[in-house]
Amino acid sequence: KDDEEEIVCAANLYECWDGSFVSRDNDNDCEFHDCPSRDTTTTEEDIVACAQDMYECPDGTLVNRDNTNDCEFHECKKEPSLGFDLFGSGGNNRPSF
């Protein structure tokens, strides 16, 4: 096992300018994920509001839904590969609900 300590961030959320929420990023010293950019061509009809539920990844980290990807959950941190697809997910590391 690595000598690196696993970082587990607080599960709080940050509300972005457009009303969406972002969680903390375990791979970036627990900084919040980036908010959507302020595109001057974006209208209120273009803004997608996703459910604010969280998904617990196999490693225990939490991910929220991505309003830029049809409200799918953000991708879980990848586990070390065993060289084969144990669960037949085809490499997709996102849960679908």
Phi and psi in radians as a Rosetta constraint file:
Dihedral C 1 N 2 CA 2 C 2 CIRCULARHARMONIC -1.074 0.35
Dihedral N 2 CA 2 C 2 N 3 CIRCULARHARMONIC 2.669 0.35
Dihedral C 2 N 3 CA 3 C 3 CIRCULARHARMONIC -1.438 0.35
Dihedral N 3 CA 3 C 3 N 4 CIRCULARHARMONIC -0.165 0.35
Dihedral C 3 N 4 CA 4 C 4 CIRCULARHARMONIC -1.260 0.35
Dihedral N 4 CA 4 C 4 N 5 CIRCULARHARMONIC 2.464 0.35
Dihedral C 4 N 5 CA 5 C 5 CIRCULARHARMONIC -1.430 0.35
Dihedral N 5 CA 5 C 5 N 6 CIRCULARHARMONIC 2.430 0.35
Dihedral C 5 N 6 CA 6 C 6 CIRCULARHARMONIC -1.314 0.35
Dihedral N 6 CA 6 C 6 N 7 CIRCULARHARMONIC 2.311 0.35
Dihedral C 6 N 7 CA 7 C 7 CIRCULARHARMONIC -1.638 0.35
Dihedral N 7 CA 7 C 7 N 8 CIRCULARHARMONIC 2.232 0.35
Dihedral C 7 N 8 CA 8 C 8 CIRCULARHARMONIC -2.097 0.35
Dihedral N 8 CA 8 C 8 N 9 CIRCULARHARMONIC 2.071 0.35
Dihedral C 8 N 9 CA 9 C 9 CIRCULARHARMONIC -1.601 0.35
Dihedral N 9 CA 9 C 9 N 10 CIRCULARHARMONIC 2.811 0.35
Dihedral C 9 N 10 CA 10 C 10 CIRCULARHARMONIC -1.073 0.35
Dihedral N 10 CA 10 C 10 N 11 CIRCULARHARMONIC 2.649 0.35
Dihedral C 10 N 11 CA 11 C 11 CIRCULARHARMONIC -1.636 0.35
Dihedral N 11 CA 11 C 11 N 12 CIRCULARHARMONIC 0.285 0.35
Dihedral C 11 N 12 CA 12 C 12 CIRCULARHARMONIC -1.295 0.35
Dihedral N 12 CA 12 C 12 N 13 CIRCULARHARMONIC 2.838 0.35
Dihedral C 12 N 13 CA 13 C 13 CIRCULARHARMONIC -2.061 0.35
Dihedral N 13 CA 13 C 13 N 14 CIRCULARHARMONIC 2.737 0.35
Dihedral C 13 N 14 CA 14 C 14 CIRCULARHARMONIC -2.030 0.35
Dihedral N 14 CA 14 C 14 N 15 CIRCULARHARMONIC 2.285 0.35
Dihedral C 14 N 15 CA 15 C 15 CIRCULARHARMONIC -1.526 0.35
Dihedral N 15 CA 15 C 15 N 16 CIRCULARHARMONIC 2.163 0.35
Dihedral C 15 N 16 CA 16 C 16 CIRCULARHARMONIC -1.447 0.35
Dihedral N 16 CA 16 C 16 N 17 CIRCULARHARMONIC 3.002 0.35
Dihedral C 16 N 17 CA 17 C 17 CIRCULARHARMONIC -0.993 0.35
Dihedral N 17 CA 17 C 17 N 18 CIRCULARHARMONIC -0.516 0.35
Dihedral C 17 N 18 CA 18 C 18 CIRCULARHARMONIC -1.656 0.35
Dihedral N 18 CA 18 C 18 N 19 CIRCULARHARMONIC 0.104 0.35
Dihedral C 18 N 19 CA 19 C 19 CIRCULARHARMONIC 1.601 0.35
Dihedral N 19 CA 19 C 19 N 20 CIRCULARHARMONIC -0.131 0.35
Dihedral C 19 N 20 CA 20 C 20 CIRCULARHARMONIC -1.402 0.35
Dihedral N 20 CA 20 C 20 N 21 CIRCULARHARMONIC 2.914 0.35
Dihedral C 20 N 21 CA 21 C 21 CIRCULARHARMONIC -2.135 0.35
Dihedral N 21 CA 21 C 21 N 22 CIRCULARHARMONIC 2.566 0.35
Dihedral C 21 N 22 CA 22 C 22 CIRCULARHARMONIC -2.192 0.35
Dihedral N 22 CA 22 C 22 N 23 CIRCULARHARMONIC 2.596 0.35
Dihedral C 22 N 23 CA 23 C 23 CIRCULARHARMONIC -1.719 0.35
Dihedral N 23 CA 23 C 23 N 24 CIRCULARHARMONIC 3.108 0.35
Dihedral C 23 N 24 CA 24 C 24 CIRCULARHARMONIC -1.420 0.35
Dihedral N 24 CA 24 C 24 N 25 CIRCULARHARMONIC 2.656 0.35
Dihedral C 24 N 25 CA 25 C 25 CIRCULARHARMONIC -1.838 0.35
Dihedral N 25 CA 25 C 25 N 26 CIRCULARHARMONIC 1.943 0.35
Dihedral C 25 N 26 CA 26 C 26 CIRCULARHARMONIC -1.102 0.35
Dihedral N 26 CA 26 C 26 N 27 CIRCULARHARMONIC -0.437 0.35
Dihedral C 26 N 27 CA 27 C 27 CIRCULARHARMONIC -1.569 0.35
Dihedral N 27 CA 27 C 27 N 28 CIRCULARHARMONIC 0.063 0.35
Dihedral C 27 N 28 CA 28 C 28 CIRCULARHARMONIC -2.363 0.35
Dihedral N 28 CA 28 C 28 N 29 CIRCULARHARMONIC 0.887 0.35
Dihedral C 28 N 29 CA 29 C 29 CIRCULARHARMONIC 0.909 0.35
Dihedral N 29 CA 29 C 29 N 30 CIRCULARHARMONIC 0.624 0.35
Dihedral C 29 N 30 CA 30 C 30 CIRCULARHARMONIC 1.138 0.35
Dihedral N 30 CA 30 C 30 N 31 CIRCULARHARMONIC 0.333 0.35
Dihedral C 30 N 31 CA 31 C 31 CIRCULARHARMONIC -1.209 0.35
Dihedral N 31 CA 31 C 31 N 32 CIRCULARHARMONIC 2.725 0.35
Dihedral C 31 N 32 CA 32 C 32 CIRCULARHARMONIC -1.250 0.35
Dihedral N 32 CA 32 C 32 N 33 CIRCULARHARMONIC 2.571 0.35
Dihedral C 32 N 33 CA 33 C 33 CIRCULARHARMONIC -1.048 0.35
Dihedral N 33 CA 33 C 33 N 34 CIRCULARHARMONIC 2.777 0.35
Dihedral C 33 N 34 CA 34 C 34 CIRCULARHARMONIC -1.190 0.35
Dihedral N 34 CA 34 C 34 N 35 CIRCULARHARMONIC 2.492 0.35
Dihedral C 34 N 35 CA 35 C 35 CIRCULARHARMONIC -1.341 0.35
Dihedral N 35 CA 35 C 35 N 36 CIRCULARHARMONIC 2.795 0.35
Dihedral C 35 N 36 CA 36 C 36 CIRCULARHARMONIC -1.037 0.35
Dihedral N 36 CA 36 C 36 N 37 CIRCULARHARMONIC 2.562 0.35
Dihedral C 36 N 37 CA 37 C 37 CIRCULARHARMONIC -1.254 0.35
Dihedral N 37 CA 37 C 37 N 38 CIRCULARHARMONIC 2.731 0.35
Dihedral C 37 N 38 CA 38 C 38 CIRCULARHARMONIC -1.527 0.35
Dihedral N 38 CA 38 C 38 N 39 CIRCULARHARMONIC 1.510 0.35
Dihedral C 38 N 39 CA 39 C 39 CIRCULARHARMONIC -1.382 0.35
Dihedral N 39 CA 39 C 39 N 40 CIRCULARHARMONIC 2.184 0.35
Dihedral C 39 N 40 CA 40 C 40 CIRCULARHARMONIC -1.194 0.35
Dihedral N 40 CA 40 C 40 N 41 CIRCULARHARMONIC -0.235 0.35
Dihedral C 40 N 41 CA 41 C 41 CIRCULARHARMONIC -1.623 0.35
Dihedral N 41 CA 41 C 41 N 42 CIRCULARHARMONIC -0.054 0.35
Dihedral C 41 N 42 CA 42 C 42 CIRCULARHARMONIC -1.335 0.35
Dihedral N 42 CA 42 C 42 N 43 CIRCULARHARMONIC 2.320 0.35
Dihedral C 42 N 43 CA 43 C 43 CIRCULARHARMONIC -1.915 0.35
Dihedral N 43 CA 43 C 43 N 44 CIRCULARHARMONIC 2.958 0.35
Dihedral C 43 N 44 CA 44 C 44 CIRCULARHARMONIC -1.030 0.35
Dihedral N 44 CA 44 C 44 N 45 CIRCULARHARMONIC -0.565 0.35
Dihedral C 44 N 45 CA 45 C 45 CIRCULARHARMONIC -1.175 0.35
Dihedral N 45 CA 45 C 45 N 46 CIRCULARHARMONIC -0.422 0.35
Dihedral C 45 N 46 CA 46 C 46 CIRCULARHARMONIC -1.407 0.35
Dihedral N 46 CA 46 C 46 N 47 CIRCULARHARMONIC -0.322 0.35
Dihedral C 46 N 47 CA 47 C 47 CIRCULARHARMONIC -1.365 0.35
Dihedral N 47 CA 47 C 47 N 48 CIRCULARHARMONIC 2.224 0.35
Dihedral C 47 N 48 CA 48 C 48 CIRCULARHARMONIC -1.790 0.35
Dihedral N 48 CA 48 C 48 N 49 CIRCULARHARMONIC 2.196 0.35
Dihedral C 48 N 49 CA 49 C 49 CIRCULARHARMONIC -1.798 0.35
Dihedral N 49 CA 49 C 49 N 50 CIRCULARHARMONIC 2.087 0.35
Dihedral C 49 N 50 CA 50 C 50 CIRCULARHARMONIC -1.739 0.35
Dihedral N 50 CA 50 C 50 N 51 CIRCULARHARMONIC 2.784 0.35
Dihedral C 50 N 51 CA 51 C 51 CIRCULARHARMONIC -1.018 0.35
Dihedral N 51 CA 51 C 51 N 52 CIRCULARHARMONIC 2.595 0.35
Dihedral C 51 N 52 CA 52 C 52 CIRCULARHARMONIC -1.698 0.35
Dihedral N 52 CA 52 C 52 N 53 CIRCULARHARMONIC 0.372 0.35
Dihedral C 52 N 53 CA 53 C 53 CIRCULARHARMONIC -1.296 0.35
Dihedral N 53 CA 53 C 53 N 54 CIRCULARHARMONIC 2.834 0.35
Dihedral C 53 N 54 CA 54 C 54 CIRCULARHARMONIC -2.087 0.35
Dihedral N 54 CA 54 C 54 N 55 CIRCULARHARMONIC 2.683 0.35
Dihedral C 54 N 55 CA 55 C 55 CIRCULARHARMONIC -2.013 0.35
Dihedral N 55 CA 55 C 55 N 56 CIRCULARHARMONIC 2.301 0.35
Dihedral C 55 N 56 CA 56 C 56 CIRCULARHARMONIC -1.575 0.35
Dihedral N 56 CA 56 C 56 N 57 CIRCULARHARMONIC 2.053 0.35
Dihedral C 56 N 57 CA 57 C 57 CIRCULARHARMONIC -1.269 0.35
Dihedral N 57 CA 57 C 57 N 58 CIRCULARHARMONIC 2.853 0.35
Dihedral C 57 N 58 CA 58 C 58 CIRCULARHARMONIC -0.964 0.35
Dihedral N 58 CA 58 C 58 N 59 CIRCULARHARMONIC -0.503 0.35
Dihedral C 58 N 59 CA 59 C 59 CIRCULARHARMONIC -1.516 0.35
Dihedral N 59 CA 59 C 59 N 60 CIRCULARHARMONIC 0.051 0.35
Dihedral C 59 N 60 CA 60 C 60 CIRCULARHARMONIC 1.652 0.35
Dihedral N 60 CA 60 C 60 N 61 CIRCULARHARMONIC -0.163 0.35
Dihedral C 60 N 61 CA 61 C 61 CIRCULARHARMONIC -1.323 0.35
Dihedral N 61 CA 61 C 61 N 62 CIRCULARHARMONIC 2.777 0.35
Dihedral C 61 N 62 CA 62 C 62 CIRCULARHARMONIC -1.944 0.35
Dihedral N 62 CA 62 C 62 N 63 CIRCULARHARMONIC 2.455 0.35
Dihedral C 62 N 63 CA 63 C 63 CIRCULARHARMONIC -2.225 0.35
Dihedral N 63 CA 63 C 63 N 64 CIRCULARHARMONIC 2.590 0.35
Dihedral C 63 N 64 CA 64 C 64 CIRCULARHARMONIC -1.828 0.35
Dihedral N 64 CA 64 C 64 N 65 CIRCULARHARMONIC -3.127 0.35
Dihedral C 64 N 65 CA 65 C 65 CIRCULARHARMONIC -1.414 0.35
Dihedral N 65 CA 65 C 65 N 66 CIRCULARHARMONIC 2.630 0.35
Dihedral C 65 N 66 CA 66 C 66 CIRCULARHARMONIC -1.814 0.35
Dihedral N 66 CA 66 C 66 N 67 CIRCULARHARMONIC 1.915 0.35
Dihedral C 66 N 67 CA 67 C 67 CIRCULARHARMONIC -1.261 0.35
Dihedral N 67 CA 67 C 67 N 68 CIRCULARHARMONIC -0.120 0.35
Dihedral C 67 N 68 CA 68 C 68 CIRCULARHARMONIC -1.714 0.35
Dihedral N 68 CA 68 C 68 N 69 CIRCULARHARMONIC 0.050 0.35
Dihedral C 68 N 69 CA 69 C 69 CIRCULARHARMONIC -2.380 0.35
Dihedral N 69 CA 69 C 69 N 70 CIRCULARHARMONIC 0.927 0.35
Dihedral C 69 N 70 CA 70 C 70 CIRCULARHARMONIC 0.925 0.35
Dihedral N 70 CA 70 C 70 N 71 CIRCULARHARMONIC 0.575 0.35
Dihedral C 70 N 71 CA 71 C 71 CIRCULARHARMONIC 1.106 0.35
Dihedral N 71 CA 71 C 71 N 72 CIRCULARHARMONIC 0.379 0.35
Dihedral C 71 N 72 CA 72 C 72 CIRCULARHARMONIC -1.221 0.35
Dihedral N 72 CA 72 C 72 N 73 CIRCULARHARMONIC 2.734 0.35
Dihedral C 72 N 73 CA 73 C 73 CIRCULARHARMONIC -1.204 0.35
Dihedral N 73 CA 73 C 73 N 74 CIRCULARHARMONIC 2.577 0.35
Dihedral C 73 N 74 CA 74 C 74 CIRCULARHARMONIC -1.043 0.35
Dihedral N 74 CA 74 C 74 N 75 CIRCULARHARMONIC 2.747 0.35
Dihedral C 74 N 75 CA 75 C 75 CIRCULARHARMONIC -1.237 0.35
Dihedral N 75 CA 75 C 75 N 76 CIRCULARHARMONIC 2.421 0.35
Dihedral C 75 N 76 CA 76 C 76 CIRCULARHARMONIC -1.283 0.35
Dihedral N 76 CA 76 C 76 N 77 CIRCULARHARMONIC 2.691 0.35
Dihedral C 76 N 77 CA 77 C 77 CIRCULARHARMONIC -1.078 0.35
Dihedral N 77 CA 77 C 77 N 78 CIRCULARHARMONIC 2.360 0.35
Dihedral C 77 N 78 CA 78 C 78 CIRCULARHARMONIC -1.237 0.35
Dihedral N 78 CA 78 C 78 N 79 CIRCULARHARMONIC 2.414 0.35
Dihedral C 78 N 79 CA 79 C 79 CIRCULARHARMONIC -1.453 0.35
Dihedral N 79 CA 79 C 79 N 80 CIRCULARHARMONIC 2.740 0.35
Dihedral C 79 N 80 CA 80 C 80 CIRCULARHARMONIC -1.004 0.35
Dihedral N 80 CA 80 C 80 N 81 CIRCULARHARMONIC 2.391 0.35
Dihedral C 80 N 81 CA 81 C 81 CIRCULARHARMONIC -1.333 0.35
Dihedral N 81 CA 81 C 81 N 82 CIRCULARHARMONIC 2.453 0.35
Dihedral C 81 N 82 CA 82 C 82 CIRCULARHARMONIC -1.642 0.35
Dihedral N 82 CA 82 C 82 N 83 CIRCULARHARMONIC -0.041 0.35
Dihedral C 82 N 83 CA 83 C 83 CIRCULARHARMONIC 1.596 0.35
Dihedral N 83 CA 83 C 83 N 84 CIRCULARHARMONIC -0.026 0.35
Dihedral C 83 N 84 CA 84 C 84 CIRCULARHARMONIC -2.609 0.35
Dihedral N 84 CA 84 C 84 N 85 CIRCULARHARMONIC 2.826 0.35
Dihedral C 84 N 85 CA 85 C 85 CIRCULARHARMONIC -1.584 0.35
Dihedral N 85 CA 85 C 85 N 86 CIRCULARHARMONIC 1.643 0.35
Dihedral C 85 N 86 CA 86 C 86 CIRCULARHARMONIC -1.064 0.35
Dihedral N 86 CA 86 C 86 N 87 CIRCULARHARMONIC -0.680 0.35
Dihedral C 86 N 87 CA 87 C 87 CIRCULARHARMONIC -1.854 0.35
Dihedral N 87 CA 87 C 87 N 88 CIRCULARHARMONIC 0.073 0.35
Dihedral C 87 N 88 CA 88 C 88 CIRCULARHARMONIC 1.167 0.35
Dihedral N 88 CA 88 C 88 N 89 CIRCULARHARMONIC 0.544 0.35
Dihedral C 88 N 89 CA 89 C 89 CIRCULARHARMONIC -1.464 0.35
Dihedral N 89 CA 89 C 89 N 90 CIRCULARHARMONIC -0.092 0.35
Dihedral C 89 N 90 CA 90 C 90 CIRCULARHARMONIC 1.195 0.35
Dihedral N 90 CA 90 C 90 N 91 CIRCULARHARMONIC 0.359 0.35
Dihedral C 90 N 91 CA 91 C 91 CIRCULARHARMONIC 1.532 0.35
Dihedral N 91 CA 91 C 91 N 92 CIRCULARHARMONIC -0.103 0.35
Dihedral C 91 N 92 CA 92 C 92 CIRCULARHARMONIC -1.306 0.35
Dihedral N 92 CA 92 C 92 N 93 CIRCULARHARMONIC 2.069 0.35
Dihedral C 92 N 93 CA 93 C 93 CIRCULARHARMONIC -1.768 0.35
Dihedral N 93 CA 93 C 93 N 94 CIRCULARHARMONIC 0.332 0.35
Dihedral C 93 N 94 CA 94 C 94 CIRCULARHARMONIC -1.886 0.35
Dihedral N 94 CA 94 C 94 N 95 CIRCULARHARMONIC 2.371 0.35
Dihedral C 94 N 95 CA 95 C 95 CIRCULARHARMONIC -1.301 0.35
Dihedral N 95 CA 95 C 95 N 96 CIRCULARHARMONIC 2.616 0.35
Dihedral C 95 N 96 CA 96 C 96 CIRCULARHARMONIC -2.204 0.35
Dihedral N 96 CA 96 C 96 N 97 CIRCULARHARMONIC 2.240 0.35
